[in-house]
Amino acid sequence: MNRHSTPGTRHEAPVHGNAPLPRRSLLSEQTAAVIEAGLRSGRWRGELPGQFELCRQLLVSRKTLRTALQSLHTRGLLSLRQGLPTLVRVDTTNRESGPTIERVLLLLPEPLWRLRPSVGRWVGELRPRLLQEGLDLVLVEGGRTFGHRPGRALEHLAATHPRSAWVVFTGTLGLQRWLQERKIPTILVGSTFPGISLPSIEYDHAAIARHAAGRLAAAGHTRTAILLRRTGSAADATTCEAFTAGLGRGALPPVVLKHEVGMPDITRHIRRLAALRPRPTALFVTKTLAVPAVFTLLSQAGFSLPGDLSIVCREDDPFLEYLSPSVARYGTDPAVIARKLTVLLVRLAAGATLKPTHDLLAPRFIPGTSIAQPPASPKLHRTSA
C-alpha cells in the first residue's frame, strides 16, 4: 500500500495482522441499542414517549436521539411520523415472560409542589420504599388526564408506560371509569364514585364531616357553612352529605361555598359568607390551604375568631399549628398511606389481582381553640371583607 493515497482512494481500517481493530461505538448507536432492548422487552409498546421525555430518561441530546430513532426506523423497528408520536413496530407477543409490573405511575391533579405538604410527605416516603422492591416511581402531574375527556391522554400514557401499575390521587369520574374499563392495575388514593370498583385508600371523609358537624351542633351552632374546594372528586359530595347528616334531624342545611384554586375566588366566597342573612356562625373548611385565607380576610373585616365565627378544618398540616387561635382539625399520619400502598403495589408486581376494597383511614380529632359558642348577635357585614 502506498504511503500517500491518491484522490478517490478508499481508506482501509488499520489492521493488526489479518484482523481489523474494533471501531469505537457512536453514542447514537448505543442509544439505538438501548431503545431496541426496551422495545423487545416490552418496555414500550404502541407508541414511544415524546422526544423530550426520552432524552430525559436516556440522558442524551435531541440530535443523538433523532439519529438513533432514524436508525431504528430504517430497520423497520419504529415508524417515524412528522408531528405525531413514534409508533412501535416490534412484535413482542412471543418474548420471554418477565415481571408483570416494572414501574408505578403516580397521577396527581396538580404539580406536587402545589398540593398540600402532607401529600408530599407520603409521596416522598413511597419512592424509597418502592426502590427497595425494584420498582420505579414516575410522577404524572396534572394535564389532560384529569380533564373532562381524559381518554386520549390516558391511552397515550398507557402505550408509553407498559407493564406499569397506576396510583391515582383524587381521580375524577372520567378517569376512574377509564381505568376500570381498561382493567389497568390501579390503586386510588381518595374516594371512589358510585359504580366504580377499584381498590382505594382514603381518609374517612364521611366520618370526619359527621363528627365536625356534631361538635359544632353541640356548641350551639344552628347556622353553618362549608367552604369546599371544587376538586371533581367523589369526596366533595360525600363531605356535604355527611356534614348535613351530622347536624341532626331538623337542622338547617349548611350553606355550601364551592371555590376554585386561588385567593380571588376564595375572597369572593368569604365576602358572600359575611353578607348572608342570617349569617352562619360556624365554617367547615375542606382544604388546609384555604384556612389562612379565611383567617386573613375575616380579620381584615373586623371579625374575631372564634367569637364571631367558629372554624373546623377537614385536614391537617404542620403550618396550622402556627395560627392563633389554633385550628380544630383532623390529623392522620401520611406515612400510613405510603406503607399501605407499598404492600399493595408489591402484590401487583408479583402478579396478584387486588379486590376492590376500600381502606378507610381513621382520623384523629385535634380540638384546637377555634370552636366556641355562637355569638348572641352576629356582626353586620363589613364591606372590606
C-alpha positions, 0 to 999 in steps of 0.5 A: 500500500502506498504511503500517500493515497491518491484522490478517490482512494478508499481508506482501509481500517488499520489492521493488526495482522489479518484482523481489523481493530474494533471501531469505537461505538457512536453514542447514537448507536448505543442509544439505538441499542438501548431503545431496541432492548426496551422495545423487545422487552416490552418496555414500550409498546404502541407508541414511544414517549415524546422526544423530550421525555426520552432524552430525559430518561436516556440522558442524551441530546435531541440530535443523538436521539433523532439519529438513533430513532432514524436508525431504528426506523430504517430497520423497520423497528419504529415508524417515524411520523412528522408531528405525531408520536413514534409508533412501535413496530416490534412484535413482542407477543412471543418474548420471554415472560418477565415481571408483570409490573416494572414501574408505578405511575403516580397521577396527581391533579396538580404539580406536587409542589402545589398540593398540600405538604402532607401529600408530599410527605407520603409521596416522598416516603413511597419512592424509597420504599418502592426502590427497595422492591425494584420498582420505579416511581414516575410522577404524572402531574396534572394535564389532560388526564384529569380533564373532562375527556381524559381518554386520549391522554390516558391511552397515550400514557398507557402505550408509553408506560407498559407493564406499569401499575397506576396510583391515582390521587383524587381521580375524577369520574372520567378517569376512574371509569377509564381505568376500570374499563381498561382493567389497568392495575390501579390503586386510588388514593381518595374516594371512589364514585358510585359504580366504580370498583377499584381498590382505594385508600382514603381518609374517612371523609364521611366520618370526619364531616359527621363528627365536625358537624356534631361538635359544632351542633353541640356548641350551639351552632344552628347556622353553618357553612362549608367552604369546599374546594371544587376538586371533581372528586367523589369526596366533595359530595360525600363531605356535604352529605355527611356534614348535613347528616351530622347536624341532626334531624331538623337542622338547617342545611349548611350553606355550601361555598364551592371555590376554585384554586386561588385567593380571588375566588376564595375572597369572593366566597368569604365576602358572600359568607359575611353578607348572608342573612342570617349569617352562619356562625360556624365554617367547615373548611375542606382544604388546609390551604384555604384556612389562612385565607379565611383567617386573613380576610375575616380579620381584615373585616373586623371579625374575631375568631372564634367569637364571631365565627367558629372554624373546623378544618377537614385536614391537617398540616404542620403550618396550622399549628402556627395560627392563633387561635389554633385550628380544630382539625383532623390529623392522620399520619401520611406515612400510613398511606405510603406503607399501605400502598407499598404492600399493595403495589408489591402484590401487583408486581408479583402478579396478584389481582387486588379486590376492590376494597376500600381502606378507610383511614381513621382520623384523629380529632385535634380540638384546637381553640377555634370552636366556641359558642355562637355569638348572641348577635352576629356582626353586620357585614363589613364591606372590606371583607 
